[in-house]
Amino acid sequence: MTTVEHMGKNFPVDEDGFLADPALWGPEWVEHVRLEEDIDELTDDHLELVERLREYSAEHGVPPRVKILPEVTGFKLKFIYELFPSGPGKGACKMAGLPKPEGCV
């Protein structure tokens, strides 16, 4: 397991760079992923999407599958890809501190 250091905090990550311990999620992790994903500025839409992903995962124990994201988040899939160009799994779920979604390449 690798550790990422950002803003004075250490984050253990898996081989794909996803947070290994969701309890370590916080603003420093969000900022790390923002920079990693090359997102110029986080908007309210980014943060709302992340919050909805976290809520879904807390309720169901897993991140939502891509095909139900619009229903879960209220955002159209195309818009989610505009917010997170690397995709909802690699970008949004990673920023939300969730494990890599099943079926995510």
C-alpha positions as a Markdown table, in Angstrom:
| # | Residue | x | y | z |
|---|---|---|---|---|
| 1 | Met | 0.0 | 0.0 | 0.0 |
| 2 | Thr | 1.2 | 3.5 | -0.9 |
| 3 | Thr | 0.9 | 6.6 | 1.2 |
| 4 | Val | 0.1 | 10.0 | -0.3 |
| 5 | Glu | 1.1 | 13.2 | 1.6 |
| 6 | His | -0.9 | 16.3 | 1.1 |
| 7 | Met | -1.3 | 19.5 | 3.2 |
| 8 | Gly | 0.5 | 17.9 | 6.1 |
| 9 | Lys | -1.6 | 14.7 | 6.2 |
| 10 | Asn | -0.8 | 11.2 | 5.1 |
| 11 | Phe | -3.3 | 9.1 | 3.2 |
| 12 | Pro | -2.9 | 5.4 | 2.7 |
| 13 | Val | -4.2 | 4.6 | -0.8 |
| 14 | Asp | -4.7 | 1.4 | -2.8 |
| 15 | Glu | -3.0 | 0.6 | -6.1 |
| 16 | Asp | -5.4 | 2.8 | -8.0 |
| 17 | Gly | -4.9 | 5.8 | -5.7 |
| 18 | Phe | -8.3 | 5.4 | -3.9 |
| 19 | Leu | -8.4 | 6.2 | -0.2 |
| 20 | Ala | -7.8 | 3.0 | 1.8 |
| 21 | Asp | -9.4 | 4.3 | 5.0 |
| 22 | Pro | -12.6 | 6.3 | 4.3 |
| 23 | Ala | -12.4 | 7.7 | 7.9 |
| 24 | Leu | -9.5 | 9.8 | 6.7 |
| 25 | Trp | -11.7 | 11.7 | 4.2 |
| 26 | Gly | -11.8 | 15.4 | 4.6 |
| 27 | Pro | -11.0 | 18.7 | 2.9 |
| 28 | Glu | -7.3 | 17.8 | 2.5 |
| 29 | Trp | -8.2 | 14.7 | 0.6 |
| 30 | Val | -10.7 | 16.6 | -1.6 |
| 31 | Glu | -8.0 | 19.1 | -2.5 |
| 32 | His | -5.5 | 16.3 | -3.3 |
| 33 | Val | -7.9 | 14.7 | -5.7 |
| 34 | Arg | -8.8 | 18.1 | -7.2 |
| 35 | Leu | -5.2 | 18.7 | -8.1 |
| 36 | Glu | -4.7 | 15.1 | -9.2 |
| 37 | Glu | -7.7 | 15.3 | -11.5 |
| 38 | Asp | -6.6 | 18.7 | -12.8 |
| 39 | Ile | -9.8 | 20.4 | -11.8 |
| 40 | Asp | -9.2 | 24.2 | -11.8 |
| 41 | Glu | -11.8 | 25.1 | -9.2 |
| 42 | Leu | -14.3 | 23.1 | -7.2 |
| 43 | Thr | -17.8 | 24.3 | -7.7 |
| 44 | Asp | -20.9 | 23.8 | -5.6 |
| 45 | Asp | -21.9 | 21.2 | -8.2 |
| 46 | His | -18.7 | 19.2 | -7.5 |
| 47 | Leu | -19.3 | 19.3 | -3.8 |
| 48 | Glu | -23.0 | 18.4 | -4.1 |
| 49 | Leu | -22.2 | 15.4 | -6.3 |
| 50 | Val | -19.5 | 14.2 | -3.8 |
| 51 | Glu | -21.9 | 14.6 | -0.9 |
| 52 | Arg | -24.6 | 12.6 | -2.7 |
| 53 | Leu | -22.2 | 9.9 | -3.6 |
| 54 | Arg | -21.1 | 9.7 | 0.1 |
| 55 | Glu | -24.8 | 9.6 | 1.3 |
| 56 | Tyr | -25.6 | 6.8 | -1.2 |
| 57 | Ser | -22.5 | 4.8 | -0.2 |
| 58 | Ala | -23.3 | 5.2 | 3.6 |
| 59 | Glu | -26.8 | 3.9 | 3.0 |
| 60 | His | -26.0 | 1.1 | 0.6 |
| 61 | Gly | -22.5 | 0.1 | 1.6 |
| 62 | Val | -21.2 | 0.6 | -2.0 |
| 63 | Pro | -20.8 | 3.5 | -4.5 |
| 64 | Pro | -23.6 | 3.7 | -7.0 |
| 65 | Arg | -23.1 | 2.1 | -10.4 |
| 66 | Val | -22.7 | 4.6 | -13.3 |
| 67 | Lys | -26.1 | 3.8 | -14.9 |
| 68 | Ile | -28.0 | 4.9 | -11.8 |
| 69 | Leu | -25.9 | 8.1 | -11.1 |
| 70 | Pro | -28.4 | 10.5 | -12.7 |
| 71 | Glu | -31.2 | 9.1 | -10.4 |
| 72 | Val | -28.9 | 9.1 | -7.3 |
| 73 | Thr | -27.4 | 12.5 | -7.9 |
| 74 | Gly | -29.9 | 14.5 | -9.9 |
| 75 | Phe | -27.2 | 15.3 | -12.4 |
| 76 | Lys | -27.2 | 14.2 | -16.0 |
| 77 | Leu | -24.4 | 11.7 | -16.8 |
| 78 | Lys | -22.9 | 14.1 | -19.4 |
| 79 | Phe | -22.7 | 16.8 | -16.8 |
| 80 | Ile | -21.0 | 14.5 | -14.3 |
| 81 | Tyr | -18.3 | 13.8 | -17.0 |
| 82 | Glu | -17.9 | 17.5 | -17.5 |
| 83 | Leu | -17.3 | 17.9 | -13.7 |
| 84 | Phe | -15.0 | 14.9 | -13.5 |
| 85 | Pro | -13.4 | 14.3 | -17.0 |
| 86 | Ser | -11.7 | 11.1 | -15.8 |
| 87 | Gly | -15.2 | 9.8 | -15.0 |
| 88 | Pro | -17.5 | 9.3 | -12.1 |
| 89 | Gly | -15.6 | 6.4 | -10.7 |
| 90 | Lys | -12.1 | 7.5 | -11.1 |
| 91 | Gly | -12.7 | 11.1 | -10.3 |
| 92 | Ala | -16.0 | 11.6 | -8.3 |
| 93 | Cys | -15.9 | 8.5 | -6.2 |
| 94 | Lys | -12.2 | 9.0 | -5.5 |
| 95 | Met | -12.8 | 12.5 | -4.4 |
| 96 | Ala | -15.7 | 11.3 | -2.2 |
| 97 | Gly | -13.3 | 8.9 | -0.5 |
| 98 | Leu | -15.1 | 5.9 | -1.6 |
| 99 | Pro | -13.7 | 2.6 | -2.9 |
| 100 | Lys | -13.2 | 2.1 | -6.6 |
| 101 | Pro | -16.7 | 1.2 | -7.9 |
| 102 | Glu | -17.2 | -2.3 | -9.2 |
| 103 | Gly | -16.7 | -2.5 | -12.9 |
| 104 | Cys | -14.6 | 0.7 | -13.0 |
| 105 | Val | -11.7 | 0.4 | -15.3 |
